[in-house]
Amino acid sequence: MNTIHSLIADQDAAAPAIGAPGRNPMTFADLRALSDKTVAALNGIGIGRGDRVAIVLPNGPEMAAAFLAVGAGASTAPLNPGYRADELEFYLNDLQAKALIVLEGDDTPAVQVAKDQGIPVLVLSSPADGPAGNFTLDTSNTMASAAAIGGMSEPDDEGLVLHTSGTTSRPKVVPLLNRNLAASAHNIAATLNLVPGDIGLNIMPLFHIHGLIASMLSSMSVGAYVVCAPGFNALKIFQWFKDVNPTWYTAVPTMHQTIMARASRNTEIVEGMRLRFARSSSSSLPPPVMAEVEKTFRCPVIEAYGMTEAAHQMASNPLPPADRKPGSVGQAAGPEVAIIDFDGNPVDQGGEGEICIRGGNVFSGYENNPDANAEAFHGDWFRTGDQGFLDPDGYLTISGRLKEIINRGGEKIAPREVDDVLQAHDAVAQVVTFAMPHDKLGEEVAAIVVLAEGKEATERELRDFAALKLADFKVPRTILFKDEIPKGATGKLQRIGLAEKLGLA
C-alpha cells in the first residue's frame, strides 16, 4: 500500500470511509468508484500521473474526496480558499497547474485568475441526496486530449504538492511522492493504533498537511472512518461531538484551547463522549492545556511534531501505557531523528542542536531551488531548522526555531512576504516583520514601519492595505512606527528576539 489509490483499494468495500455531520457516509467501494471515474475524466482531458490539479474547495467531505480521488491518478495542489486574488495568481502560476477544481456556485477569485492564466476550470457539484463526499466533475468545457501517462499513480509519482514559507519572500514548492504520503499515513496509524472501528472527526483545514495526512490519509490506511466538519466552529463543535461520537480527533493547540473554553457549558455531551485519545500538532501545546483536555475528556492527549517536508509526522508521544511527557513532542515516529551541530556532527545525548530527519516519508528536495536544497540537507539528513534535544528516553523537546518563520497557531508566515506587501505602500520607507508572543496562538504577526519623509499613515490604514494582498492570518495585528529599524550588534537586521528587545514579550 504505497500509493493513495492502494490505501483506498485495499479496505473493506462496505465499510464507511468519508462522512459529514447529519449525512450518510460514503463507503470505500463508493470512494474507489469515484476515484476510477475521476481519474478517467482527468485522463480524458490530458491530465495524468504527476500532472498538478489545483483544488480550491471549502472544508468538508467533498474536499476530502477530491483530494483522494484526484490524488489516485494525478498530483493534488490544495490551496487555501481564503487566499486573495494576488496570492492565487502567484500559487497557480508557480505550480504550473494543468486544471483548477472549484465548487459549483462558489464565488472564488480563483476562477478569474485561472482563466487569465489559461488554466481550465473544472466545476465540482455534489448531489444533495448522495452520500457525503460524492461529486461529479464537469469537464465538458475542456478540450479532449490524451494524458501523457494515464491510469493510477505509482509510488514514485507525485501525489501532493504544497508551498511552505521560507525566510525569503518566495514560498518554496514541496513535492511529495505517493510513497512519502503512504509512509506517513502508515506511521501515524501505527503511532495511534488506528483500527477499522475508529471514527475520526476532522476539524482541520484540508489544504493543510495536518488535516490531509494526520486526519484523512492515516484513517484511510487502516480502513477507518472520517467525518469531515465544514471547518472548525467553536459554537458547533460539541454538537458534532454528540452527533458523530468520535473515538479521536486531531487539532492545533488553539483549537484545543477554544474547545476547553466551552466544555463547561456542554457537560452532558462531555459525559457521553468516548474519545480514545485527542491528538495535538503543528505548534507547541502548553502543558496546562494538555492537562485540562485530559481531565475533561478522560483520555490521553498525544502531542506530535510534524512539518510539510516530512509529509507531516516526525515524532510523537506514544499511547498509554507508555509515558507521555508534557512539553515534549515525543519519540521518533516514522523517520529517524537526530540532533546535529552546526558542523553537521551528531551531538552527545542531551545536547542541543538542530533537529534533523531522514526516512521514507521525507521529501527529496524543494522544486527548482538548489540554494534552498543545499542549505536544507546535510548528506541524506533533512535539516528542520528547529533547535532541540533528546532526553535519555529518546523523547524530543523543541527549544526554539533557527528560522525566522512566524508560527501563528500552526499557520506559518514568512516575514519577508509581509515586508514586501507593506513596502509597496507609498508612505512606507522601511519595514520589518517579526513574531510577537501571544498567549493563545504562540506567536502573532507584528511589524515595525519607518514612514517616508513627509508621508503619513495610520496602523489601521496599513493593516487594511496589507489585507488586500494577504490572507487574514498573515496581516500584522500590531504595527509600530519608529524613526529607524532596530539593528543587531553587527548592524544587521535581526528579526528573532526583536519582540523582546522592544519590550513586547
C-alpha positions in Angstrom: 0.0 0.0 0.0 2.4 2.7 -1.3 0.0 4.9 -3.1 -3.1 7.0 -2.3 -5.1 4.7 -4.5 -3.8 1.5 -3.0 -4.7 2.7 0.5 -8.3 3.0 -0.5 -8.4 -0.1 -2.7 -7.2 -2.5 0.0 -10.0 -1.7 2.5 -13.4 -3.4 3.2 -15.6 -2.2 0.4 -18.8 -2.0 2.6 -17.1 0.0 5.4 -17.8 3.7 5.8 -14.9 5.9 4.6 -16.0 9.6 4.5 -18.9 11.3 6.2 -20.2 14.6 7.4 -22.4 15.6 10.4 -26.0 14.7 9.5 -25.2 13.0 6.2 -25.0 9.4 5.1 -21.4 8.1 4.7 -19.5 7.2 1.5 -18.2 3.7 1.6 -14.8 2.6 0.5 -16.5 1.0 -2.6 -18.1 4.4 -3.3 -14.7 6.1 -2.9 -13.0 3.6 -5.2 -15.7 4.1 -7.9 -15.4 7.8 -7.6 -11.6 7.6 -7.9 -11.8 5.5 -11.0 -14.4 7.9 -12.6 -12.4 11.0 -11.6 -9.0 9.6 -13.0 -10.7 8.6 -16.2 -12.3 12.1 -16.6 -8.9 13.7 -16.0 -7.1 11.4 -18.4 -9.7 12.3 -21.0 -8.6 16.0 -20.9 -4.9 15.3 -20.9 -4.2 15.2 -17.2 -2.4 12.1 -15.9 0.2 10.9 -13.4 2.3 13.7 -11.9 0.2 16.4 -13.5 -0.9 19.1 -11.0 -4.5 19.9 -10.3 -5.2 22.8 -8.0 -8.1 22.5 -5.7 -9.9 25.4 -4.1 -12.8 24.0 -2.2 -14.3 24.7 1.2 -13.6 22.3 4.1 -15.8 19.2 4.1 -16.3 15.7 2.7 -16.2 16.9 -1.0 -12.8 18.4 -0.4 -11.6 15.2 1.3 -13.0 13.0 -1.5 -11.5 15.3 -4.2 -8.0 15.0 -2.6 -8.3 11.2 -2.5 -9.9 10.8 -6.0 -7.7 13.2 -7.9 -4.6 12.0 -5.9 -5.3 8.5 -7.2 -4.1 9.4 -10.7 -2.6 12.9 -10.6 -0.9 15.4 -8.2 -3.2 17.4 -5.9 -2.4 21.0 -5.1 -4.9 22.2 -2.4 -5.0 25.9 -1.9 -6.4 28.0 0.9 -9.9 29.2 -0.1 -9.2 32.4 1.9 -6.3 33.5 -0.4 -6.7 36.8 -2.2 -6.5 37.1 -6.0 -2.8 38.2 -5.9 -1.9 35.2 -3.8 -3.8 32.8 -6.0 -2.2 34.3 -9.1 1.2 33.5 -7.6 0.4 30.0 -6.5 -1.4 28.9 -9.6 1.5 30.2 -11.8 4.2 28.8 -9.5 2.5 25.3 -9.5 2.1 25.3 -13.3 -1.3 23.7 -12.6 -3.0 21.9 -15.5 -6.5 22.5 -14.1 -8.4 24.1 -11.2 -11.2 22.5 -9.3 -13.8 24.8 -7.7 -17.3 24.2 -6.1 -20.3 24.9 -8.2 -21.7 28.4 -7.4 -18.6 29.3 -5.3 -17.7 33.0 -5.9 -13.9 32.5 -5.5 -11.4 34.8 -7.3 -9.5 31.6 -8.3 -11.8 31.2 -11.3 -10.9 34.5 -12.9 -7.2 34.1 -12.0 -7.2 30.6 -13.7 -9.0 32.0 -16.8 -6.4 34.8 -17.0 -3.7 32.2 -16.9 -5.4 29.9 -19.4 -5.9 27.2 -16.8 -9.0 25.0 -17.4 -11.6 25.4 -14.6 -13.4 22.1 -13.6 -16.6 22.7 -11.7 -17.4 20.2 -8.9 -21.0 19.6 -8.0 -22.4 17.4 -5.2 -25.9 15.8 -5.3 -27.9 16.7 -2.3 -29.3 13.2 -1.9 -26.0 11.4 -2.4 -23.5 10.1 0.3 -21.2 12.7 1.9 -18.2 13.4 -0.4 -19.8 12.1 -3.6 -19.3 14.5 -6.6 -19.3 14.9 -10.3 -16.7 16.9 -12.2 -17.7 18.9 -15.2 -15.0 18.6 -17.9 -17.3 19.5 -20.8 -15.7 22.9 -21.4 -12.2 21.4 -21.7 -10.7 20.1 -24.9 -10.4 16.3 -25.0 -6.8 15.0 -25.3 -4.8 12.0 -24.1 -2.8 12.1 -20.9 0.9 11.6 -21.3 0.9 8.9 -18.6 -2.6 7.8 -17.7 -4.0 5.3 -15.2 -3.4 5.1 -11.4 -0.3 6.7 -9.9 2.7 4.7 -8.9 4.7 5.1 -5.7 7.3 7.4 -7.2 4.7 9.7 -8.8 4.0 13.0 -7.2 0.7 12.8 -5.2 0.6 16.2 -3.4 2.3 19.5 -3.7 2.3 22.3 -1.2 4.1 25.5 -0.6 6.0 26.2 2.6 7.1 29.6 3.7 10.8 30.2 3.7 12.9 33.0 5.1 12.7 34.8 1.7 9.5 36.3 0.3 9.1 33.5 -2.2 7.5 30.4 -0.7 9.2 27.1 -1.6 7.5 24.2 -3.5 7.4 20.9 -1.6 6.6 18.0 -3.9 5.5 14.8 -2.0 5.5 11.4 -3.8 2.8 8.8 -3.2 5.3 6.7 -1.3 6.1 9.7 1.1 2.4 10.1 1.7 1.7 6.4 2.2 4.7 6.1 4.6 3.5 9.0 6.7 -0.1 7.7 6.8 1.2 4.2 8.0 3.5 5.9 10.6 0.6 7.9 12.1 -1.8 5.0 12.1 0.8 2.8 13.9 1.6 5.5 16.4 -2.1 6.0 17.3 -3.0 2.3 16.9 -5.8 3.2 14.5 -8.2 0.3 13.6 -11.2 0.0 11.2 -13.6 0.7 14.0 -12.2 4.1 14.8 -14.1 7.3 13.9 -12.2 10.4 13.5 -13.8 13.9 13.5 -11.8 16.1 11.1 -11.9 19.8 12.1 -8.6 20.7 10.5 -8.3 22.6 7.1 -7.9 20.2 4.2 -5.5 22.4 2.4 -3.0 21.8 5.3 -0.7 18.8 5.7 -2.0 18.2 9.2 -5.6 17.6 8.1 -4.8 15.8 4.8 -2.4 13.3 6.3 -2.8 13.1 10.0 -6.6 13.0 9.9 -7.6 11.7 6.4 -4.9 9.5 5.0 -3.9 7.8 8.2 -7.5 6.7 8.6 -7.8 5.6 5.0 -4.7 3.4 5.5 -6.5 1.2 8.0 -10.0 1.3 6.7 -11.2 3.7 9.4 -14.0 6.3 9.1 -13.5 10.1 9.0 -16.4 12.5 9.5 -15.5 15.9 7.9 -16.8 19.0 9.5 -17.2 22.2 7.4 -14.2 23.8 9.2 -13.7 24.5 12.9 -16.7 26.1 14.6 -16.5 26.7 18.3 -20.3 27.1 18.6 -21.0 23.7 16.8 -18.1 21.5 17.9 -19.9 19.9 20.9 -23.0 19.2 18.8 -20.7 17.5 16.3 -19.1 15.5 19.2 -22.6 14.4 20.2 -23.8 13.5 16.7 -20.6 11.8 15.5 -19.4 10.3 18.7 -15.8 10.1 17.5 -13.1 7.9 19.0 -10.5 10.6 18.3 -9.7 14.0 16.7 -6.6 15.9 15.9 -6.2 19.7 16.2 -3.8 22.6 16.7 -3.4 23.9 20.2 -5.6 27.0 19.7 -8.5 24.7 18.8 -8.0 22.6 21.9 -8.0 25.8 24.0 -11.2 27.0 22.3 -12.9 23.6 22.9 -11.9 23.7 26.6 -13.3 27.2 26.9 -16.8 25.8 26.0 -16.6 22.5 27.7 -18.2 23.6 31.0 -21.3 24.7 29.0 -21.6 21.2 27.5 -21.1 18.9 30.4 -23.9 16.4 29.4 -22.3 15.9 26.0 -18.8 15.6 27.5 -20.1 12.9 29.8 -21.4 10.9 26.9 -18.2 11.1 24.8 -16.0 8.1 24.2 -12.7 9.6 22.9 -9.9 7.1 22.9 -7.4 10.0 22.6 -7.0 13.5 21.3 -4.0 14.4 19.2 -2.2 17.8 19.0 0.3 19.0 16.5 1.5 21.9 14.3 2.7 24.1 17.3 3.5 23.6 20.9 0.7 22.6 23.3 1.0 24.3 26.7 1.2 21.6 29.4 -1.7 23.2 31.4 -4.0 22.9 28.3 -2.9 19.3 27.8 -3.8 18.5 31.4 -7.2 20.2 31.1 -8.1 18.3 27.9 -7.1 15.0 29.5 -9.2 15.8 32.6 -12.2 17.0 30.7 -12.3 14.2 28.1 -10.9 11.4 30.3 -8.4 10.4 27.6 -4.7 10.9 26.8 -3.6 13.8 24.7 -1.0 12.7 22.1 1.3 15.6 21.2 3.2 15.1 17.9 5.7 17.0 15.8 5.2 17.4 12.0 6.1 19.5 9.0 5.2 19.6 5.3 8.6 18.4 4.2 8.1 15.1 6.1 4.5 14.6 4.9 3.6 15.7 8.4 4.7 13.4 11.3 8.3 13.1 12.5 7.9 12.4 16.2 5.0 11.7 18.6 4.3 10.9 22.2 3.0 7.3 22.5 -0.3 6.0 23.7 -0.6 4.7 27.2 0.7 2.7 29.0 3.9 4.3 27.6 4.9 7.6 29.0 3.6 10.9 27.6 5.8 13.8 28.5 4.2 17.3 28.6 6.4 19.8 26.8 7.9 17.1 24.7 6.9 16.1 21.1 7.7 12.5 21.9 9.9 9.9 20.3 10.8 9.4 16.6 7.6 8.2 15.0 8.5 7.1 11.5 11.7 8.8 10.3 15.0 8.7 12.1 15.6 11.8 14.3 19.0 13.1 15.2 20.4 16.2 16.8 23.3 17.7 14.8 25.6 20.6 15.5 26.4 23.5 13.1 29.3 21.5 11.6 27.0 18.6 10.8 28.2 16.3 13.6 25.9 14.4 16.0 25.8 16.0 19.5 26.0 14.0 22.7 22.8 12.8 24.3 21.0 15.7 25.9 23.0 18.3 24.0 21.2 20.9 22.0 21.5 21.3 18.2 19.4 21.3 15.0 16.8 18.6 14.7 17.4 16.5 11.5 15.4 13.7 10.0 15.6 11.1 7.3 13.2 8.3 6.2 10.6 7.1 3.7 8.1 9.9 4.5 10.7 12.7 3.9 10.6 14.6 0.6 13.6 14.6 -1.7 14.0 18.4 -2.1 12.4 21.7 -3.0 11.5 22.2 -6.6 13.8 24.3 -8.7 15.6 25.6 -5.7 19.2 24.4 -5.5 20.2 27.0 -3.0 17.5 26.0 -0.5 18.3 22.4 -1.0 22.0 22.9 -0.4 21.1 24.6 2.9 18.3 22.2 3.9 20.2 18.9 3.5 23.3 17.5 5.2 24.0 14.4 3.3 20.8 12.5 3.4 19.6 14.3 6.6 17.0 17.0 6.2 17.6 20.0 8.5 14.3 21.1 10.0 15.6 24.5 11.1 14.3 23.7 14.6 16.6 23.5 17.7 16.1 20.9 20.3 17.4 18.0 22.3 16.7 14.3 23.1 16.4 13.1 26.6 17.8 9.7 27.8 14.5 8.0 26.9 14.7 9.4 23.3 11.9 12.0 23.8 12.4 15.1 21.7 12.0 18.6 23.1 12.0 21.6 20.7 13.8 24.5 22.4 13.4 27.1 19.6 13.4 27.8 15.9 16.5 28.6 14.0 14.5 30.0 11.1 12.5 33.2 11.2 9.2 31.7 10.3 6.3 33.1 12.4 4.2 30.2 13.7 0.7 31.6 14.4 -1.3 28.8 15.9 0.2 26.3 13.3 -0.1 28.7 10.4 3.4 29.5 9.1 4.1 33.0 7.8 7.3 34.2 6.0 8.1 37.7 7.5 9.6 38.9 4.2 6.4 38.2 2.4 4.6 40.6 4.7 7.5 43.0 4.3 7.1 43.1 0.6 3.4 43.9 0.8 3.8 46.7 3.3 6.8 48.1 1.5 4.6 48.7 -1.5 2.6 51.4 0.3 3.8 54.8 -0.8 4.0 56.1 2.8 6.4 53.2 3.9 10.1 53.7 3.7 11.3 50.7 5.6 9.5 47.7 7.3 10.5 44.7 9.3 8.0 41.9 10.2 8.6 39.8 13.2 7.0 37.4 15.7 5.4 38.8 18.8 4.5 36.3 21.6 0.7 35.6 22.0 -0.8 33.7 24.9 -3.1 31.5 22.8 -1.6 31.4 19.3 2.0 31.1 20.4 3.1 33.9 18.1 1.4 36.7 16.3 2.5 38.8 13.3 3.9 42.3 14.2 5.8 44.9 12.1 7.9 48.0 12.6 7.4 50.7 10.0 9.5 53.7 9.2 7.5 56.2 7.3 8.8 58.0 4.2 9.7 61.7 4.8 6.7 63.9 4.6 4.2 60.9 4.4 1.6 59.8 6.9 -0.2 56.6 7.5 -2.1 55.0 10.4 -1.9 51.5 11.7 -5.4 50.8 10.5 -4.6 52.1 7.0 -1.6 49.9 6.7 -3.4 46.8 8.0 -6.3 47.4 5.5 -3.7 47.8 2.8 -2.0 44.5 3.7 -5.4 42.8 3.8 -5.9 43.5 0.1 -2.9 41.3 -0.7 -2.5 38.9 2.2 -4.7 36.2 3.8 -6.1 37.4 7.1 -3.8 35.3 9.2 -0.7 37.0 7.6 -1.9 40.6 8.3 0.1 42.1 11.2 -2.0 42.6 14.3 0.4 45.2 15.6 2.3 47.8 13.7 4.8 50.1 15.5 6.0 53.3 14.0 9.7 54.0 14.6 12.3 56.5 13.3 14.6 53.7 12.4 14.7 49.9 12.2 16.5 48.3 15.2 19.7 46.5 14.3 21.8 43.9 15.9 25.3 44.4 17.3 26.8 43.8 13.8 24.4 46.3 12.2 22.4 43.5 10.6 18.6 43.2 10.9 17.7 40.6 13.5 14.0 39.5 13.5 14.5 36.8 16.1 14.4 38.4 19.5 13.0 41.7 18.2 9.9 41.4 20.4 12.0 41.0 23.5 14.2 43.9 22.5 11.2 46.1 22.1 9.7 45.0 25.4 6.7 43.3 23.7 7.4 39.8 25.1 
